[in-house]
Amino acid sequence: MKLLFASGPVLNTRLLVVLILSVALLVTDYKTDKLQPLRSALAYVVYPVQLLVNLPEDIYRFFNTSMMSYRKLKVENETLKRQQLINDVKLLKLAALEKENIRLRALLENSFKIGEQVLIAELLSVKLVPYEHLILVNKGSHFSVHAKQPVLDAHGVVGQVIRALPNESEIMLITDPDHAIPVQVNRNGLRTIAIGSGRMNRLNLPFLPNNADIQPGDLLVTSGLGGVFPQGYPVAVVDKFSVQPNKPFALIHATPTAKLDKIREVLIVWSHSTPVALTDEKPAMLKQDANDDK
């Protein structure tokens, strides 16, 4: 009610005064620096108001940026985890390939030392029947593999082929109880026979007398007798020699030089001098022999 009946300058007059005052202040501020202290003082007063006005927008921008950064970091983290898993698998494969390369290089070097024709075959399976030490490899009669061929790894004699199928061959290890291999002591040429014990890490030498010139550490190599294993291949190292006074023969054990429980590849050896075509096709040499027989 007081505002309705208040006396004083009319509204237009007030507006005109304010406009003139504003123009005067603008001109004075533009021409001189006299209003700078007043502007600074007013800035202190207005600053909190500006903060309150901008606060909702600042809060929204902060949370929006934080959420976007969180989502981005989460996606990057998941991507890096997947990439790390892939890289770990690749490293495992690379390590396996490196080990395989080392084994193949060792076999290749050994084949040059042997000086005879050889064929590298990969292990397919191991027969798990107790006291039967048999393995299956992926090379067979299509590669001219035949029974009674000697088989080696990079360290020594593994065994011999006992059955050759078209695409695979069965090999009896030297530790099989049914396997016997003629050997001789590399130090003095003493000959004997090494028989499988049924254990992967042992061969028995049952036919040497108590006074035999053999001792732990002696290297046993193939003697060449029997016509299966050429002479000079490492077979085993003697690790036990015990005299048995009440028996005619000494108790002698030897450890195979071949890594029978770790082999992945083996060398199948041809001891004759005629080259064999190591392909999937039936060798031309064998075809020619068949024609000659006709």
C-alpha positions in Angstrom: 0.0 0.0 0.0 2.9 2.4 0.8 4.4 1.8 -2.7 1.1 2.7 -4.4 0.7 6.0 -2.6 4.5 6.9 -2.3 5.5 10.3 -3.5 8.7 11.2 -5.5 10.1 11.4 -9.0 8.2 9.4 -11.5 9.6 6.2 -12.9 10.8 7.7 -16.2 12.8 10.4 -14.3 14.5 7.7 -12.3 15.3 5.7 -15.4 16.8 8.8 -17.1 18.9 9.5 -14.0 20.2 5.9 -14.0 21.0 6.0 -17.7 22.9 9.3 -17.4 24.8 8.0 -14.4 25.7 4.8 -16.3 26.9 6.7 -19.3 29.0 8.9 -17.1 30.6 6.0 -15.3 31.3 4.3 -18.6 33.0 7.4 -20.1 34.9 8.0 -16.9 36.1 4.4 -16.8 37.1 4.5 -20.4 39.0 7.9 -20.2 40.6 7.4 -16.8 41.6 4.8 -14.2 39.9 6.5 -11.3 37.2 3.8 -11.0 39.8 0.9 -10.9 39.7 0.7 -7.0 35.9 0.6 -7.1 35.9 -2.1 -9.8 38.4 -4.1 -7.7 36.2 -3.8 -4.6 33.1 -4.7 -6.5 35.0 -7.8 -8.0 35.5 -9.1 -4.5 31.8 -8.8 -3.8 30.7 -10.3 -7.1 33.2 -13.2 -7.2 31.3 -15.4 -4.7 28.1 -14.8 -6.6 29.8 -15.9 -9.8 31.1 -19.0 -8.1 27.6 -19.9 -6.9 26.1 -19.2 -10.4 28.7 -21.4 -12.1 28.8 -24.1 -9.5 26.1 -26.4 -11.0 27.8 -26.3 -14.4 31.2 -26.9 -12.9 29.9 -29.9 -10.9 28.2 -31.4 -14.0 31.4 -30.9 -16.1 33.5 -32.5 -13.4 31.4 -35.6 -13.0 30.9 -35.9 -16.7 34.6 -35.7 -17.3 35.3 -38.2 -14.5 32.8 -40.7 -15.8 34.2 -40.4 -19.3 37.7 -40.9 -18.0 36.6 -43.9 -15.9 34.9 -45.5 -18.9 37.9 -44.8 -21.1 40.3 -46.2 -18.6 38.1 -49.3 -18.1 38.0 -50.0 -21.8 41.8 -49.5 -22.1 42.4 -51.7 -19.1 40.3 -54.5 -20.6 42.0 -54.1 -24.0 45.4 -54.3 -22.4 44.4 -57.4 -20.4 43.3 -59.1 -23.6 46.4 -58.1 -25.4 48.6 -59.3 -22.5 46.8 -62.6 -22.6 47.4 -62.9 -26.3 51.0 -62.0 -25.9 51.5 -64.5 -23.1 50.1 -67.2 -25.3 52.4 -66.1 -28.1 55.4 -66.2 -25.8 54.5 -69.7 -24.6 54.3 -70.8 -28.3 57.6 -69.0 -29.0 59.2 -70.7 -26.1 58.0 -74.1 -27.3 59.3 -73.3 -30.8 62.6 -72.3 -29.4 62.9 -75.6 -27.5 61.9 -77.5 -30.6 64.5 -75.6 -32.7 67.2 -76.5 -30.1 66.2 -80.1 -30.3 66.1 -80.2 -34.1 69.5 -78.5 -34.3 70.9 -81.0 -31.9 69.5 -83.9 -34.0 70.9 -82.2 -37.2 74.3 -81.9 -35.7 74.2 -85.5 -34.5 73.2 -86.7 -38.0 76.3 -85.1 -39.5 78.4 -86.8 -36.9 76.8 -90.2 -37.7 77.7 -89.8 -41.4 74.8 -92.1 -42.5 71.4 -91.4 -44.0 68.9 -90.4 -41.3 65.2 -89.4 -41.1 63.7 -87.2 -38.4 60.4 -88.5 -37.0 58.1 -87.0 -34.4 56.7 -88.8 -31.5 53.0 -89.6 -31.8 52.2 -91.7 -28.7 53.7 -93.7 -25.9 52.4 -97.1 -24.9 51.5 -97.1 -21.3 51.4 -100.8 -20.7 53.6 -101.7 -17.7 57.0 -103.1 -18.6 56.5 -102.4 -22.3 58.5 -99.5 -23.5 57.1 -98.8 -26.9 56.6 -95.5 -28.8 54.9 -94.6 -32.0 56.4 -92.1 -34.5 54.9 -90.4 -37.6 57.2 -92.0 -40.3 56.5 -95.4 -41.8 57.0 -97.6 -44.8 56.1 -94.8 -47.2 59.4 -93.3 -46.1 61.1 -96.7 -46.6 61.3 -97.3 -42.8 61.5 -101.0 -42.0 61.9 -103.3 -39.0 65.2 -103.5 -37.2 66.3 -100.0 -38.0 68.2 -98.3 -35.2 66.7 -95.2 -33.7 68.6 -92.4 -32.0 68.2 -89.0 -30.4 70.8 -86.3 -30.0 72.4 -88.1 -27.0 72.4 -91.8 -27.9 70.6 -95.0 -28.9 66.8 -94.9 -28.3 65.8 -98.3 -29.6 64.9 -100.0 -32.8 61.9 -100.2 -35.2 59.9 -103.4 -34.6 56.9 -102.6 -36.9 56.6 -100.3 -39.9 53.1 -99.3 -41.0 52.4 -97.1 -44.0 52.4 -93.8 -42.1 53.8 -94.6 -38.7 56.2 -97.0 -37.0 56.4 -98.7 -33.7 59.7 -98.4 -31.8 60.9 -100.6 -28.9 63.1 -98.6 -26.5 66.3 -100.1 -25.2 64.8 -100.2 -21.7 62.1 -102.6 -22.7 62.6 -106.0 -20.8 62.5 -107.8 -24.2 65.2 -105.7 -25.7 68.9 -106.6 -25.8 71.7 -104.6 -27.4 75.3 -105.7 -27.9 77.6 -103.1 -26.4 81.2 -102.6 -25.5 83.1 -100.5 -22.9 84.5 -97.6 -24.8 87.5 -97.5 -22.5 88.9 -101.0 -23.1 86.6 -102.6 -25.7 85.1 -105.2 -23.3 82.0 -106.6 -25.0 78.8 -107.6 -23.4 75.0 -107.3 -23.8 72.8 -104.6 -22.2 69.2 -105.7 -21.4 66.2 -103.5 -20.7 65.1 -103.4 -17.0 61.6 -102.1 -17.5 62.7 -98.8 -16.0 63.3 -95.7 -18.1 66.6 -94.9 -16.4 68.3 -98.3 -16.2 69.9 -101.0 -18.3 71.2 -104.3 -16.8 74.5 -105.9 -17.8 73.9 -109.4 -16.4 76.7 -111.4 -18.1 79.9 -109.9 -16.8 81.9 -111.8 -14.2 82.9 -110.3 -10.8 86.4 -109.6 -12.0 85.4 -107.8 -15.2 87.3 -104.6 -16.1 84.4 -102.2 -15.8 83.7 -99.4 -13.4 81.2 -96.6 -12.8 81.5 -93.8 -15.3 82.5 -96.1 -18.2 80.7 -95.3 -21.5 79.0 -98.1 -23.3 78.7 -97.9 -27.1 77.3 -100.2 -29.7 79.7 -103.0 -30.6 78.3 -103.5 -34.1 77.6 -107.2 -33.5 74.1 -108.5 -34.3 73.8 -106.5 -37.5 71.2 -104.0 -36.2 73.2 -101.2 -34.6 76.3 -99.9 -36.4 79.4 -99.6 -34.2 80.1 -96.6 -32.0 76.7 -95.2 -31.0 76.6 -94.1 -27.3 74.2 -96.4 -25.4 74.6 -95.9 -21.6 77.0 -94.9 -18.8 77.7 -97.4 -16.0 76.6 -96.1 -12.7 76.7 -99.2 -10.4 79.1 -102.2 -10.2 78.7 -104.6 -7.3 80.6 -107.9 -6.8 78.3 -110.8 -5.9 80.6 -113.4 -4.2 78.0 -116.2 -4.2 77.1 -115.7 -7.9 79.2 -116.0 -11.1 78.2 -112.6 -12.4 78.5 -109.1 -11.0 75.5 -106.7 -10.5 75.9 -103.9 -13.0 73.5 -101.1 -13.8 73.9 -98.4 -16.5 71.9 -95.2 -17.3 70.9 -94.7 -20.9 72.5 -91.6 -22.5 69.3 -91.0 -24.6 66.6 -88.8 -23.0 64.0 -91.6 -23.2 61.4 -89.9 -21.0 61.8 -86.5 -22.8 62.1 -87.3 -26.5 59.9 -85.4 -29.0 61.9 -86.2 -32.1 64.1 -89.2 -33.1 66.5 -90.1 -35.8 65.8 -93.3 -37.8 69.1 -94.5 -39.3 69.9 -96.3 -42.5 73.2 -98.1 -42.2 73.5 -99.2 -45.9 75.2 -96.9 -48.4 72.4 -96.8 -51.0 70.4 -93.6 -50.8 66.7 -93.8 -49.9 64.2 -91.4 -51.2 62.6 -89.9 -48.1 59.3 -88.9 -49.6 55.6 -89.9 -49.3 55.9 -91.6 -52.6 57.1 -95.2 -52.8 60.8 -95.0 -53.5 61.7 -95.5 -57.1 64.6 -97.8 -55.9 62.1 -100.2 -54.4 59.9 -100.1 -57.5 63.0 -101.0 -59.7 63.8 -103.9 -57.3 60.3 -105.2 -57.7 60.6 -105.0 -61.5 63.9 -106.9 -61.4 62.3 -109.6 -59.3 59.7 -110.1 -62.0 
